[in-house]
Amino acid sequence: MPVYLVRMDHPDGEGWGQHVAAHVLYLKHLQEGSLLASGPLKGTPLRSGFLIMKGANRQEIDAMIAGDPFALEGLIYDLRIEEWDPLFGCLSDHATGALPQELKSIFP
């Protein structure tokens, strides 16, 4: 199943504070299979979060993000979603195994 990197930037203020608990509860629900990791980014000009998610396709990821309370309340200032292939490290179990030719000798 493909892995996606998701970055959400949020405006600071009252709206964020009112909906952050619902957002976290929603993400905890996603942990049951689709959310591999999540957390805030440090030192960014806006409140920002980073999620590592897996889904059948980009449309499935879009639908999960659309159900997030921050999305429902219009509190996502900027959203970036990229498909990612974690070739090595603690998430390598989620890799596609489709290595570039240049790396095949490194990963037998």
C-alpha positions in Angstrom: 0.0 0.0 0.0 1.5 3.4 -0.9 2.9 5.7 1.7 2.3 9.5 1.7 3.9 12.4 3.4 1.4 15.0 4.4 2.2 18.5 5.6 -0.5 20.7 7.0 0.0 24.4 7.9 -2.6 26.0 10.1 -3.4 29.6 11.0 -2.7 30.2 14.7 -5.4 31.5 16.9 -8.8 30.8 18.4 -10.0 28.4 15.7 -7.0 26.2 16.0 -7.3 26.1 19.8 -11.0 25.2 19.6 -10.5 22.3 17.2 -7.1 20.8 18.0 -8.5 18.2 20.4 -11.0 17.0 17.8 -8.1 16.9 15.3 -5.9 14.7 17.5 -8.8 12.4 18.3 -9.5 12.0 14.6 -5.8 11.2 14.0 -5.8 8.7 16.8 -8.7 6.9 15.0 -6.6 6.8 11.8 -3.8 5.1 13.8 -5.8 1.9 13.4 -4.2 1.4 10.0 -3.7 4.4 7.9 -1.6 6.7 10.1 2.0 5.6 10.6 3.2 8.7 12.4 2.2 12.3 13.1 3.4 15.3 15.0 3.9 19.0 15.0 6.8 20.6 13.2 9.0 22.8 15.3 10.2 26.3 14.5 7.8 27.0 11.7 6.1 30.4 11.2 2.6 28.8 11.2 1.4 25.9 13.3 2.4 23.0 11.1 2.0 19.2 11.3 3.5 16.3 9.5 1.8 13.0 8.9 3.0 9.8 7.4 0.0 7.9 6.0 -0.7 4.9 3.9 -3.7 4.3 1.6 -4.7 2.5 -1.5 -4.2 5.7 -3.6 -4.0 9.5 -3.4 -7.8 9.7 -3.5 -8.1 7.7 -0.3 -5.6 10.0 1.5 -7.5 13.1 0.2 -10.7 11.6 1.7 -9.1 11.0 5.0 -7.7 14.5 5.1 -11.1 15.9 4.1 -12.7 14.3 7.2 -10.2 15.9 9.6 -11.9 18.5 11.8 -9.2 21.1 10.7 -10.3 20.5 7.1 -14.0 20.6 8.0 -13.5 23.9 9.8 -11.3 25.5 7.1 -8.3 25.5 9.3 -5.7 24.1 6.8 -3.9 27.1 5.3 -1.6 25.0 3.1 -1.6 21.2 2.4 1.0 19.2 0.6 0.7 15.5 -0.1 3.5 13.5 -1.7 3.8 9.8 -2.4 6.9 8.4 -0.7 8.8 5.2 -0.8 10.6 4.5 2.5 13.4 2.3 1.2 15.2 2.0 4.5 14.8 2.8 8.2 12.0 2.0 10.6 9.3 2.3 8.0 11.0 0.2 5.3 8.4 -2.6 5.8 6.1 -0.2 3.9 8.5 0.2 0.9 7.4 -0.9 -2.5 10.6 -2.8 -3.2 10.8 -1.1 -6.6 14.4 0.0 -6.4 16.1 2.3 -8.9 18.6 0.4 -10.9 21.4 2.4 -9.3 20.5 1.1 -5.8 19.9 -2.6 -6.6 23.5 -3.6 -5.7 23.1 -1.9 -2.3 19.8 -3.6 -1.4 20.2 -7.3 -2.2 
